[in-house]
Amino acid sequence: MNKISGIDVTFSALKWDTNFFKVSCAKVVLRKPVSEDTWNELKKKFADYQFVSIENRNSEPKNAQLIGKDTHAFLADVNIQLSKKVSRKSSLLENIQIYQALEYNEEVLELGKFHFYKFIEDPELAKRGGEQVYRQWMINSFGKKDKYYALFFNEKNRIDGFLLFSFRDSLCLIELIAVSGASSNRGIGSNLINAVEFKAYQDHCDEIQVGTQVRNHIAINFYHKVGFKQTGCHQIYHLWQLSKKGDQEAI
């Protein structure tokens, strides 16, 4: 069985990651303190994969102790979750356009040079092409009807910033945001957030959510500035078992 689903925990194979990193990958999400029986079942599943990402929601101490005691996983990231209630006060500026299923755009890709890469801070992911993950993420989003881009155009009709977002039920999810280095501190990021909130209101969404790394103080301060509040702090552990062949059925 490659998937475990429940209120407190989910475990699933990661097909895209497996194909990209060339090792068998899986992810477990621990939403509450896990029972001894559930933890023992998870440990058996860990043995089937060469790489497991373990997300400990809200940095639950009991789960952190189990991970440290029973595995050699290391703390690779702390993910800060933020949210903002959608307001009808937002507006869409003339120089911002929102596109659904945006076609491949090299100008947008060139803007996607991010300073914080959780995929290169883990050396094993870094040597397997981790620096290309966000670029591939963007490429995979082009032409998809469930993906939206808000683009900021300057006076020369060049793209100075973008925000990639999607919807899930009554939530609007910010996936990636980037602004040209030459155009920083000009309010472009704030205007992009306003545009997304405008679209979210039109689509009857109640809330906008985003996640970022705890070390990315610039991003955290930016989201607070534009009205977001912190709602979660999740530990991300990486468990490597490269001596194992992995569960090939997961590929």
N, C-alpha and C positions, 0 to 999 in steps of 0.2 A: 504494500500500500504506500503510495507516494504522497498522500495528503491526509492530514488530520485536521478536522475543523471542530470548533466548539466556541462557547462563550468566552472561556478563559484563555484558550491557546489555539493557534493554527500552525500547521507545519505543511509546507508545500515545496515541491521541486521547482527549480527556476530554469525553465527551458532556455530563455534568451541568454541568461548569464552563463549557462553551461556551454552554449554554442560560442559565445563571445570569448570567454576566458579559457575554454578548452579543458576545463575540469568540471566534474559533476558538482552542481551547486544546489543548495536548498536554503530556505529561510523559515525560521520559527519566530512567532510573535507571542510573547507572554504578556497577557493583559492584566492578570492578577497573580497573587502568590499561587504557585502550582502545588498540587498534592504530590505525595511520594510516588504513588502509582503512575500519575501522569508523567512525572519527571523520569521515571524508569523507562516508560514507553518511549519518551523522546530520546533518551540516551541510546536506545537500540536503533532508532532511526538515524541518529548522527553517524552511526557506523557505516551507513550506506553511501556516504558522500565525502568528497574530498574537501569541500568548502561549505560551511554552514554559517549564515548570518543569523545571530540571535538578537532579537529586539526585545529588550526588557522595558516595557511601558512604564513610564513614571518612575524609572530607576528604583523599582521595588527591591528593598534590601534583602528579603528572603531569597528572591530569585538570583540576585547578584552573588549571594553566598553559595548557592548551589552551583552556579556556573564556575565560580572560582575553586570550589572544593572538588568537583567531579569532572572537570574538563581542563584542558590547557588553552582554552579560548582567552583572547586578550581584548581589553576595552579599546575599540578602534575609533569610536565616535560617540559624541553625545548630541542627540538631535533635539533642537528646541522647536516646539510647535507653537504657532501663533495663530490667532483668529481675529476677525473683524466682522461685526454685524453690518449687513448691507443697508445702506441709507439711500433714500431717493434724492438726496441733495447732490449726488455726483453728476458730472456732465462729461460730454465727449467733445474734446477740442477738435478744431478743423484739421489740424495737422496730425491727428491720430486716426488711424483706420484699423478696424477689427476684421480679421479674415478667418473664416472657417475653412478647414482643409487647404491651407496655404500651400501652393506648389513650391517645389524645391527653390530655395533662394540663397545664393552664395553670399550675398550682402548680409543677410541675417546670420548665416553661419560664421562669418568673420567676426561678428560682434560677440559670439559665444566663447569668449576666452575668460574663464572664471579663475579666481585666485585661490579658492578653497576647493580641493578635490579630495573627497574621502577615498576615492578610488586609486589615488597615488600615495596616500599616507600609509596604506598597507603595502609593504614592499612586494608581497606576492602578487597583489592585484596590479601594482605599478608595472612590474616586468611582463605582465600579460596584456598590456595595452590599456591600463586604467585611465591614462590621460585622454583617451579617445572616447570614453563612455558618454560624456555630455554631448559631444559632437554627434555621435551615433544616435543618441536620444533625440536630438533635434532633427536629424535626417529621417528617423523613423516616424516623426510626428508630421512631416510634410505630406499633404494629400489625404490626411485622415479626417473624416467627418467629425470625430469626437474631440479634435484638437483645434484650439483657437490661438491666433496670434494677434496681439495688439502691437502695431508698429507706429513709431514716432518718426515723422519725416521733417527734415530741416528745410530751410528756405531754398536750398538747392535740390530739393526732392530726394535727398539721400537719407537712408535710414540711420538714425542716431540712437535708437533704442528699441528693444522688443520685450514683450512679456508673453510667455507661453502658458496657457491655462486650459482647464477642462472642467467638466461638470460631473457631479455624482449625486444623484437624488437632489436634495435641496442645497447642496454645497457647491461652491466654486473653488477649485483647487489651483493655486499658483504652482507651476512646475519649475519654470526658469525665468529669470529676468536679467537683462544686461543693458548697459548704457555705454556708448562710445567713451573712451577715456578722455578724448578731446572735448567732450560735451558734459563731463561730470559737473556736479554742483549747479546745474541749471534748472533743476526741478523736473527733469524728464521722467525720472522714476516715479515721482509723486503723481505726475499727470497720467502715466501708464496705469497706476493703481486706480486712479479715479475712473479711467476709461473702462477698466475691468469691472469695477463696482457698478458702473452705469449699465454694462451688459448683464451683469448678474441680477440687477434689479429687474431688467426687462424680462429675464428668464425665470423670475419668481424665486430666486435663491435667497436664503435667509442669512447665509454666512460665507465668508471667504476664509480659506485656511492656507497656511504655508508652513514649510519646515526649513530650518537651516542649521548649520553646525554651531555648536556653542562657542567655538573660537572665532567665528565670523562676526565680530563685534560691530563692524560697519553695517552688515545686513540687519542684525538685531536692532540696532539703534534706528535704522531707517524705518523698519516696520513699526516700531513704537511711535516714531514721529508721524506716520501716516494713519495712526489710529488702531493698530493691532495690539492685542494683549496676549501675553504668554499663557498657554493653556496646558502645556506638557513639557516634560524633559525626559527623553527616552535614551537609555544606554544601548549602544550597538556593539555587540561582541562578535569577533571573527574567530571561527574555529577551523583550523587547517589540519587535514589528515592526508597529506600527499602520498603516503605510502600505500593508500587504499586505491583500488581500481575505480571504485564508485559504482553506484547503481545505474547501469546503462539504460534501464527502462525509463529513467527520468529524462533522457535526452530526446 
